[in-house]
Each structure stands twice: as structure tokens, then as C-alpha cells.
Amino acid sequence: MFEELAQLDKNGVDYKGRLKLSSRATLVSQIQIEADSKSEDKKQKEDLTQMLGTTKRGIGPSYASKALRMSLRVGDLADWTTFLEKYDRFLKNFNEYFNIQNFDKKKELDTLR
């Protein structure tokens, strides 16, 4: 979304007051993007026939998080203190499934804030 908004800014498109986000929209975290990339790279090394050909943008892990009822939503950002607690639980739970080591939590929180 941030990339798309930057493109609109670059093209002089005024979206202020016209952009609406559902509070129930699922956030795609950088850790989910890392997991998507790691998973695809692992499949490529093991067996090319097992590759899904993903875009490595975190969509699969995002759906997995949603199915596991641990996803983050836009509405969670309304209360930053509560969001931080939920975000830490999300990272802990997510890493139990995907084990991502290289992740810049501070950078992502700065972006989300």
C-alpha cells in the first residue's frame, strides 16, 4: 500500500479524504514476507517441481496467520500499547511455525506507527 500511495503522490493524484481502510483488513508484516521468500528459496533448493512461483510478498504466510487466528489487523493499530502487545505475541507465535531470524522489528514498528 505504501508503494502504491507513493506512486499516486509521484503522479500528482490527490487521494486525501478518499482512501478508506477497513479496520478488519489484515496487515502483511515484513516477517511474513521473509517467511514467504525463505519457503520458496527452500523449495527451489530441494526440488524445482515443488516451487509455487510466489511473488514473495508474504501473501501465503499472511493467509496462514489468518487461518491460525493470529493475524494483525488495521484496527489493532488504533491503540498502540495494545497493538505492541498483540504484535509481540504475533511474532512469538509466527516464529514457532516459520523460524525467521533476520527481521528488523524496530523498522517495521516505525513504519506502522
ABEGO torsion letter per residue (X at the ends): XAAAAAAAAAAGBBABGABBBBAABBBBBAAAAAAAAAAAAAAAAABAAABAGBAGAGAAAAAAAAAAGABBBAAAAABAAAAAAAAAAAAAAAAAAAGBABBBAAAAAAAAX
